[in-house]
Amino acid sequence: MQISIIIINYNTDALTLQAVASVFRYVKDVSFEIIVVDNNSKETRLDSDLASYPNTYFYRLEKNIGFGKANNYGYSKSKGKYVFLLNSDAYLIDKNTVSTFIDYLEGNENVGCVGGNLFTANGEPNISYGNFLSIEKMMHDYGLKKRTKDYYVSALATSKVCDFKKPAVVDYLTAAAIMIKRDVIEKLGLFDTRYFMYFEDMDLCYRYKKNGYISVLLPNVKIVHIGGQSGLNNSQNNVLLYKEIHRSKYLFLQNVTNGLTAYTLFQLGKIIPVFTKIKRKIKIWGMDKSKRIAIYSNAWDATGGGGIVYVLAIAKILSKKGFDVTVFFNDKVLLREIYSRYEASGLKIKILKRKAMPLFSQIYFALMERMHFDAVILQSLSIPRLTFVKKSFILCDFPNGKVETISERVRLKSWKNIMVNSEYTKDWVRNYWKREATVFYPPIEIPTSLNQTRNLDLVCIGRFNNGKRSKRQDIVIAVFKDLIAMGYAGINLHVLGYVQDEGYLNKLKETAVGFPVFFYGNCPNLKRVEILNQSALFISACGYENNENAAPMLVEHYGISVVEAMSQGCIPVVVGKGGHNETVDHGKNGYHWNTKEELQLVLIKLLENKELRAEMRAEAYLKSRQYSFDKLEETLLQTFSEY
């Protein structure tokens, strides 16, 4: 047996099954076993769900013994020459991951363990490694030493994303996905059983390093780690979570300092939160002049849609420029997904349930809001509640109706500024709300170069939903099938999107049976970028058969997927309505269409003309640069320059 893969489950059955499935999908030509240890979940069906997987063994513990001990238990049942610890909320996305780990361990005698470059499900860099905890780091954490601007990228940072191109020796590797030599474990042990959760991976790598074995991160090995799915996630347990982290820090500090110093820092950790509360009260009553900004997202679920990316991009830019930013989300699932990813950028992310409020409650909330914040940005489609904050902004994706009542007029007037995502939305804000707005384009990452060797593949991206705002993937599939019937061989259609309507997705799959159409429900960001980077054409049917004057909300208001596709070198072929007319210049960097016949003619024209594709690809990439993070930062800083 070459490798033993150990996965710890704690109330994460669906994620554990996803992790197991990824192993069977991507691990080839290597003998392996999977050991799943359940840490006394409230409910689990993994014993039956895993029965169909060969060489997969399930063990259920009678109580939650913690992450480290559970892995130790799994190790005691293992036989592999190499031990691969994989979190339940992590999964493989490449067939070479395991073999690359094994090759590196076999070729380097002094390497005890290896890890990869971790990303979230949305493709954002996630914590992959870090530096050992130090006394100086603790002094910074407790506010006894001022943090510098480069604090999070310095040698002090205990949590870091991968920031190098070649294999590198690091202090410790995140245990979300780490492979260890069995003979090293036999000699030095696995996890210290004193740790219940957190810092056990740091302690492990410290012990190995002390005994001559280094830890190496391989940046070309990419693994998805969602993060924060089985920890203590509700507000009641936040205190327990803090105490557990603090206790684990104390345990580790005993490795790097004397017992008295470690104990002193441990006691300081108990006192500091009291002073933090006092400092927060001082802020509330205006005695602290920090630039405090609240940003309220209207996201109701963790779809990772363009609206969420938009809000977080604004928050990150303002935070980077020294503003004290707090982002409020309505959904605790979404909160858990993104909290660890953005905390290192200085963001505070919290839950605030959004609900209708009577007038008295609105007034009270507005007064409290003014005490806490110097500026507010509220993402909303409708007329929002009152605010008394002088620097107030409505972040409007699109206005969902006209101002009709006195109450709506008063509430709207209390907001001093309106931010919108496109000129199209700006026009409708003027039409519906009789207000002027400023355009802040949602940003995308712009690659430094384009892949010029591409397949003649087509891509369609959009949520799978058959409601009024359907992305109309059915039309794209129908036209593609016609092209295949006409003899256009060697082309594929990739259909990607978040699954909101499973029935609609299944219906689309039925219509595509027998054709080279590939579906990617809830597709990870890395995979989406990979497909765009290798494909030639991007098709959007959003707004098809909708009258943009009678129902302006039903067409694309901006279309971040279109712009992202252009940045990756795909030529956009989009319905000529709404924001599409703004982002795609017909005949220059893409094409507009409004009927199936027009779409078919445009696709044939592009498929048959290689020179035209090369010219348009370059123009599309050039146009996409107008929607970069740098452009958004420039516009934001102009708006907030008076602070």
Summary of the structure (lengths in Angstrom):
residues: 643
radius of gyration: 26.5
end to end distance: 62.8
largest distance: 79.9
contacts: 2116
relative contact order: 0.07
helix: 41%
strand: 20%
